[in-house]
Amino acid sequence: MEAIQNTYLYHHGGYLLVAAVGVLTIVASIILAHILVKVMYKALKKTTGGEVGGSIVANIIRIAVFFVCVSCILKWCFNYNTSVLWGALGVGGIALSLGLQNTVSNLIGGLQMSLSRDFAFGDWIKVGNITGQINDITWRVVKMRDSDENSYIIPNSVFNTNAIVVLPPFQTTDLPVEFSNTADLDAITRDLPELAYEALKKAGYLYQDMKPELSLDGAGLNSINATLEVYTDYKYESIDIRECVMASVLDYLKSNKALASYTE
């Protein structure tokens, strides 16, 4: 109580003024943190082409505002010399960082990933033997989810010590096909991609209306080898995509007497 009674606020308004300033400081800090986080996200979205940064940057802003808020309340409402507090935190922070090297490494790694343009939320990446979509970057971990809806929580430091492969937003499935060398090549190269497109569209597998492509790989004694590339979301299994597309393709080749063989 004596600390409060020695403050400038108490002498000019008593406990009521001290309490009012404390409450207003907390409210103002909450509003300021909210505004700064929104500005941060807008700035990162504009400068990086996508909303990056993750909760780690937002949380750092909130923590910084919180410490300023506490410092102001201690100074204004309790007449406490905050320079002593900051000095103690500085010395203690050095000692603490030596004992929490993994935590510090994760924090720095999270900041590097958040502020870089290497990848953004929603990107599919491969790190080690894990392939998934980035959901969030926190101060300690990266949260990812794979095509089977499995969740992964990976320490940020792993991303600093492993190669990261940023995958395209769609998966490519190669479907090998063999057809007779006596078949109408022009008709097949025109019709097969269209058949695959219609089959994928009907099943709902298409990725943003991307059309399949047929490439000729070479010719054998009595057949022509080709690969049909189709593009889908990662959530679909290769076996389902093959069954969806190849049923129509095989029916077409059989009906036109152009089927040589089909390689699984």
MODA-V534655 format. One record per backbone hydrogen bond with DSSP energy under -1.0 kcal/mol. NH is the residue of the N-H (numbers start at 1). CO is the residue of the C=O. E is the energy in kcal/mol with one decimal. If there is no record, write none. Layout:
((NH CO E) (NH CO E))
This chain:
((5 1 -2.4) (7 4 -1.7) (11 7 -1.5) (14 10 -2.2) (18 14 -1.8) (19 15 -2.8) (20 16 -2.4) (21 17 -2.6) (22 18 -2.1) (23 19 -2.6) (24 20 -2.7) (25 21 -2.3) (26 22 -1.9) (27 23 -2.6) (28 24 -2.9) (29 25 -2.1) (30 26 -2.1) (31 27 -2.4) (32 28 -2.7) (33 29 -2.6) (34 30 -2.1) (35 31 -2.4) (36 32 -2.8) (37 33 -2.3) (38 34 -2.0) (39 35 -2.5) (40 36 -2.5) (41 37 -2.5) (42 38 -2.2) (43 39 -2.6) (44 40 -2.7) (45 41 -2.4) (46 42 -2.1) (47 43 -2.4) (48 44 -2.2) (52 50 -1.1) (56 137 -2.0) (58 54 -1.0) (59 55 -2.7) (60 56 -2.0) (61 57 -2.1) (62 58 -2.2) (63 59 -2.6) (64 60 -2.5) (65 61 -2.5) (66 62 -2.2) (67 63 -2.4) (68 64 -2.0) (69 65 -2.6) (70 66 -2.8) (71 67 -2.4) (72 68 -2.5) (73 69 -2.5) (74 70 -2.5) (75 71 -2.0) (76 72 -3.3) (77 73 -2.4) (80 74 -2.6) (82 80 -1.0) (84 81 -1.0) (86 82 -2.7) (87 83 -2.0) (88 84 -2.3) (89 85 -2.5) (90 86 -2.1) (91 87 -2.2) (92 88 -2.8) (93 89 -2.5) (94 90 -1.6) (95 91 -1.9) (96 92 -2.7) (97 93 -2.5) (98 94 -1.5) (99 95 -1.1) (100 96 -1.1) (104 100 -2.5) (105 101 -2.6) (106 102 -2.3) (107 103 -2.3) (108 104 -2.7) (109 105 -2.4) (110 106 -2.5) (111 107 -2.1) (112 108 -2.5) (113 109 -2.2) (114 110 -2.4) (115 111 -2.2) (116 112 -1.1) (122 134 -2.1) (123 120 -1.9) (125 132 -2.7) (126 165 -2.5) (127 130 -2.3) (130 127 -1.9) (132 125 -2.3) (133 145 -3.1) (134 123 -2.3) (135 143 -3.2) (136 143 -1.4) (138 141 -3.0) (142 154 -3.0) (143 136 -2.7) (144 152 -2.7) (145 133 -1.8) (146 150 -2.2) (149 146 -1.9) (152 144 -3.1) (154 142 -2.5) (156 140 -2.1) (158 155 -1.3) (159 156 -1.2) (165 126 -2.7) (167 124 -2.8) (171 232 -3.0) (173 230 -2.4) (175 228 -2.5) (177 226 -2.8) (178 261 -1.2) (179 224 -1.9) (180 258 -3.3) (181 222 -1.2) (183 180 -1.4) (185 183 -1.1) (188 184 -2.3) (189 185 -2.6) (190 186 -1.2) (191 187 -2.9) (192 188 -2.5) (195 191 -2.8) (196 192 -2.6) (197 193 -2.3) (198 194 -2.3) (199 195 -2.2) (200 196 -2.5) (201 197 -2.4) (202 198 -2.3) (203 199 -1.8) (205 200 -2.4) (207 231 -1.2) (210 207 -2.2) (213 229 -2.2) (215 227 -2.6) (217 225 -2.7) (218 225 -1.4) (220 223 -3.3) (224 179 -2.8) (225 218 -3.3) (226 177 -2.7) (227 215 -2.8) (228 175 -2.7) (229 213 -3.4) (230 173 -2.1) (232 171 -2.1) (236 233 -1.2) (241 237 -2.0) (242 238 -2.7) (243 239 -2.1) (244 240 -2.2) (245 241 -2.4) (246 242 -2.9) (247 243 -1.1) (249 245 -1.9) (250 246 -2.9) (251 247 -1.8) (252 248 -2.0) (253 249 -2.4) (254 250 -2.6) (255 251 -2.4) (256 252 -1.5) (257 254 -1.5) (258 253 -3.3) (260 178 -1.4))
